[in-house]
């Protein structure tokens, strides 16, 4: 046995020697074992000399795919492979936590769990997008990881070599191969999918949100008495009666009968032209106003009235309904208006479009479809079908040739060429926005169309008899088309971003992300600083303020999309620090603009709200939550008073979203969730007042529901149940913000007063816990 032992020791020694390439071993230097060319040789003057002994792959960690040698061509000359992308590198198994390990030496997913004494386990750099189980279901993810082999010096290595030959930091040029977080709910064949949007990445960073919500329900006896009515609120007060009522008559007289008085119509039309048409171009304003005037003259003779125009007018009014003051509308109407008047308009318009059976879509039909999507969005209707609707709309426009440049086609007049360009860009913007909201890829890319950019001109300079298009104005001159003209310049880039970040596999380099950031910021810097008009031109001033804010929001949402996954991991991987700084700047800009517009005008505040507001809100909450847990690694502690300023912006945004969600057909779930996540962050930052912040959530929930019931106290759609427990004498007095109920440990229903539905509930199904559980993607 003594004679056999020395050969066995020599075999082990020889096997350890082969973990380095021939060049590093001969020079007695530490080798990172990158294949086919190690990092040290790659930086040398002769990378082609890097080679490994036979059997090298068998010495690699057991996470290496056994077929790697065949796929990579292990015997190919290193000189031809050193410039290859790293797509085919071996992959490590994903960790159950976030994508980049906060403690690299403690990765537990390597199958080689028993390294020999004197050797340290190889450690891998993981990329982004794993998911804590508390938030997103990991069973649907198979995350492949970018990694760099890290071989730590053994006891036999020289300390001098260890100091001088520190491994280089992770490079921005390394290939990323990511499987992003997703949200999928339901089971078997009945599921609902939300892609890798910003929200899916953010919500996974609050693993303690469930326990926090449970503490709230256990400490809040008021919610027990309101259980049934809270269920009615979260499911929507409109569902049983208004939305399910069938549309009866669709003839022209019935459609005209739906219209309010002329003064009310004029009020809503002005709001529409100021706040909706000033951004996404749908109508030609002079032509529309001329047709509207002719309609009033012919109203009493329905036989000569175009039903398509009446439907178009109903949708225009519906788009502006929530921007108006309801009392003012009733005063101008001369009689009471139902709270669901605009919903009826949309239902009748939708049914008319569906039953019109128009075989070939012209520009009028496309306008009706666009207005329908816009009106449904403003009222919170049809959210689950929005991505399908916009995709179908894109296809309809392509079938009519709107995606091609028709400037050389003589049968299309210059006026209609320009109208076609506007409609096409509006359709693409609608589809892109819904794709960002749903975490899905857009319907088209830049290579799918060659339609020219709309001209930066006023509508008054265009008319149907024009033989040549007017001269385009400078971008510094504000016109009716300024928003669309400027935003179209960044459209191809934003389509690329949406497609990249919502793909099943995200394959790029971090330097590509930084390049996208540079290009998007270049477009952001080109937004003109239009001069505000003098007093007396309020509508023009509102158009300029809204246009500038919406341009920043649209580009800012794309910036958030590319930076959010990396910003989340920045505290654990310094390479991604630029994303962390960029995200903080973007979300601060978005919420600061929201605050400014909210102080200026209610209508401007409502128009400026969008998916970007929710993402900025949740991003700041995630940043503060992480900063409270890891003060030394957080960006928010760089400036004194910054956390307090950010909390102030978030609370203003929550107030704005509350005013919006009280107007749409559903919204309580979103509001409850956002209130809870804000309270969690504040409790983390100022733990002494945690009980107060928990009670704030209860206050917000009850007051939101009470306000909603009060607004509809006399409405028939509440049915026999009426206001339920939300009568004045049955609701606790919670109107004084300074009065907080102390924490009381009384039992509460497990569902926080809300009964889970057997159907796919997007609020309950996403996170496997009771009430404040997820954002409602309807």
C-alpha positions, 0 to 999 in steps of 0.5 A: 500500500505504501508503494501505491500511495505516492502515484495516487498523490501525484495523480491528484497533483497533476489534476490540480495543475490542469485547471490552468491553461498551459501559459499560466501554468508555465508562468506559475500564475493564477488562471481564471480558466475561461474557455476557450481563452482565459482572461490573462491570455486574452489580455496578452499579446498572444492570445492564440497560445492559450491552450488546455490539456486533454480532459480539461472540461472534466476538471471544470465544475460540475455545472458545465454541460457535458456537451459543451466541448462539442458545441463550442468546438474545444479543439478549434484554434483559440485565435478564431474563438477569442472574439466570439460572443459568450452565448455558449458558455456553461451556465450555473443553476439559478439561485432562488433569490435575486439574480446577483448574489450578495455574497458570492462565496456562499452560492449553494446551487453548485452541484460540486458541494465538496471541494477538496481541502486547500481549494475554494469553491469556484464562484460565479457572477450571476446576472439579474432576474431571479425571484423571491418566492414571496412575490412571483411564482418561480416555477415558471422561470428557468434563469440562465446566468452569465458567469465568470469563473473565479478561481481563488488562490490555494495555500500554495499560491504566492501572496505576491501573485495574489495581490498583483494578479487580482482578477479584473472586475466584471466587464460591461462587454460580457454577454448577458443571457437572461430569463426575466421575471414574469407573472403568470396566474391560474393553473393548468390551461386557464392562466393569465400571463403578464410579461417581464414588465417593470412591475414584475421586477419591482414587486419581487423585492418586497418579500416582507410585504405579505407578513406586513399586511397580515399584521395590519389585518390582525390589528384592525377590528374595523375591517371585520364589520366592513368585510362584505362591502369591501368585497363589493368595492374591490370587485367593482360597483359597476359590474353586476348592473351597468356593464352587464346590461345589454345594448338595445337600440343602435339606430341613428335616433337612439344614438342621438338620444344618448347625447346631452345638451349642446352646452355640455357637448361643447364643454367636453369637446373643448376638454378633449381637444385641449388634453387628448387631441393635443397629444395623440392625433386622431382627428383633423380639428377644423374638419371635425368642428365643421362636421359638428356644426353641421350635425347640430343643424341636422340633428332633428332629421336623423335620416341625413345624419351619419351614424358613424359621426354620432358614434365618433362624437360619443367616444370623444365625449367619453374620452373627456368625461373624467376631466370635467367637473360633474356638477358643472356638466349637470348645470350646463345640461339642465338636468341630472346626469347618471354617473355611468353616462360615459360608460353607456356611450362607450358600450353603444359605440363598441356595439355599433362598431362590432355590428357595422360589418364594415369590410374595408376599414377607412380612416373613419373606422380606424379613428373610431377604433382608436377613440374606443381604445382611448375612451375605454382606457380613460374609464378603466374598461377593457384592460384585459383585452387592450393588448389584443385590441391594439394588436388587431388595430395595427393589423387593420391599419397594415391591411389598409397600407398605412404602414407604407409611404404613399407619397408616390401613389398619386391616387392619395391626396396630400391631405389624406397622406398626412392624415394616414401618417398621423393615424399610423403613428397614433396606433403604434404609440397606443400599441407600444404603451399597452405592451409596456403595461402588460410586459409584452412585445410590441406588434411591429418593429421599425423594419415593418413600416416606412411611413414618413413622420407627420409634419410639424404644422397646425391643422388650420394650415391643412385642408382637403383641397390642398395640392401641396403640403404646407412647409413644416415649421421648426420644432421650436415652434409649438404646433398642433402636431408638436407632440407627435412629431417629436415623439416619433423620432424616438419611436424606433428606439422605444420599440426596440427597447420594449421588444428587448426587455420583454423577450423570453430571453434577454441577450445583450451586453451591459454596454448595450444597455448604456448605449440605449440609455445614451440614445434615449437621453439624447432624445430627451434633451431634444425636447424643446423648451417652448415659451409659455404664452401670456395670460389669457391663453390658458388652453395653449399653456395647458397644451404646452405643459402637458405635451412636455410632460408626456414626452418626458414620461414616454421616453422616461418609461423606456429608460425605466424599462432598461434600467430597473432590473440592473438598478435592483442589483446595483448594491450587490454588483457595482457594475450596475451603479449607472442604472441605479443612478439613472433610475433615481433621476428618472423616477424623481423627474416623473413624480416631480412633474406629476406634483407640479401639474397637480398643483396647476390643474386637476385635468392636467394631473389626471391626463399626466397619470399613466403606467409611468407614474405607478412604476416610478411610485413602486421604484422609489418605494423599492429604493427606500425599502432596500435603503432601510435594510442596507443603509451602507449600500443604498444610494438614497443616503448620499444626500441628507433629507433625500428619503424624506423628499422622496416620500413626499413625492410618493404621497403626492402621487398616491393622492393623484392616483386616488383621485383617478381611481375613484373615477374608473370602474375598478381601482380599489385593489390597486389603491389598497396595494399601493397604500400598503407598500408605502406604509411598509416602506415608512415602517422600515425607515422609521420603525418607532412609528410603525403602528401609526403607518399600519393604521394609515393603511386602514384609514386609506382603505376605509375612506376610499371605500366610503368616498366611493359609496358616497359618490354613488349613494343615489345610484341604481347600480348599487342595488338593494344593498345600497351603501351597506355598512358605509352609512354615516352611522355605521362607519368609524370616524376616521376623518382626522388624520392625526387620530390613530387607533392603537394596535389591537390584536383581535382576530380577523378573517384570513382573507382580510375581509375579501372573499377569494374568487374561484375565477382568475382573480388578478389581485389574489392570484399573483402573490398567494396571499389575501388582500393587498396582494398585487396590481390588477392587470385587467 
